[in-house]
Amino acid sequence: MSKGPGNPLDLRAWLEEARSLGELKEVAGADWNLELGTISELNVKKSNPPALLFDAIPGYPAGYRVLTCSTASPARLASLLRLGAERNHHALVQKLRGKPAQWQAKAAEFTPRSVSTGPILHNIVDAADVDLFKFPSPLWHEGDGGRYIGTGCMVVTKDYDSDWVNVGTYRVMIHDRNHVGLDMIPGKHGAIQYRKYMQAGKPFPVCIVIGADPLGYLVSGIEVPFGMCEYNYIGAILGESVAVVPGQLTGLPIPAGAEIVIEGYAQPGDERIEGPFGEFHGYYPGKAATAPAVRIERVYFRDDPIIVGSPPAKPPNDYSYSKAVMRSALLFDALLAAGVPDVQSVWAHEIGGARMFNVVSIKQRYAGHARQAGHILNQCGVGAYMSRYSVVVDEDIDPSNLQEVMWAVATRTDPVIDIDIIQRGMGSKNDPMSIAYPYKAPFNSKAIIDACRPYDYLAEFPAVAEASKALQDKTRAKWKDLLGD
């Protein structure tokens, strides 16, 4: 199922689907200066929050809009990933299982399709007239170092010595009317490409897509294999190639149906202070620091353009739900691939940025089954980076329900025997706790908590004092008005 005739990443086509699902709320009059960001932050703390489309932003023309919270519900995420109608996150995880491997395998079949025109070319502003403050880029949080035009964005770059085009999600802060700071974590594909240009003493060409179907930034923010273009991966999800037009200065491919694209170059030696900005775990882990400065020499935008915003913050944040669902599916598949039987459900909790607090429920089949599941959950390729707590629970516990999980931890564990500690595990300098670690390298310790009933006492373990699941379902159906869905 594509979105938009000839322009599969057309945001406006997807917005119409979000409206039809009852998943979009329009907001008029919110200020770009902190208010818009705070509304969005409070919105995602609700159960099943809608996407928010802000208009009539003070100081800007009507129609210059900002979209937030686009991936923060199961219905919208299922729609974006072209997985059909789904409003239950456990069912969505099951639908998603195996899909990333399939999309990756098919990606080579979906080379971007070059076209000569598209909505993104409706308005073109040349170098002397570039003014990035023309768009209502938010100041998201009080502690931010500036206004960030790029959060739910796609940064298009090209390898110096090959044809590999990379599309990554990196934060973009406005310095002045025609310069932005581009923060790329060392080791990320865009940063590797940037360093090659700098070592060669050449300008680094960049196109930054500020608005498109949120599938774009969703995919450009995940771990796509080195050397693979994210456009191909997106095409595999869509079932059709992404329509692109070449940037008029750089030649870099940009989605023909995009909302706003800014194009320019990072010159050797031009690095400026960028940040601070919050991270996915909810902290400002570092101070303002130098980052490549990109001089914007051309701006393309549609009539009544829309910025797609997706800022990190204390979880739950704008995109934490989508990360939780996608990583849960990957962890589920990793457990099965490692030979762990009777896995019931997995959830990578938003409170840990879908990395630091993960839970698996199993039906215990043999002595040691729970520890096996916990250690693999913690140390598999998908789960090892920044994992901190991995919890294993019985099949009667919903791993996404923190109250149930912590009840199991409180009532089914003996700390001295049910918590295993791994020392010097795979960590990150981005960890807020890294300031207290004694290591020179990015290590952290990790805990595996076996919160299952003791296997050797399963028959004797006290029964749970609650109505059976069948009786609960029957009662909810009869008393729907009182109890809700």
Summary of the structure (lengths in Angstrom):
residues: 485
radius of gyration: 23.3
end to end distance: 29.5
largest distance: 78.5
contacts: 1671
relative contact order: 0.12
helix: 31%
strand: 25%
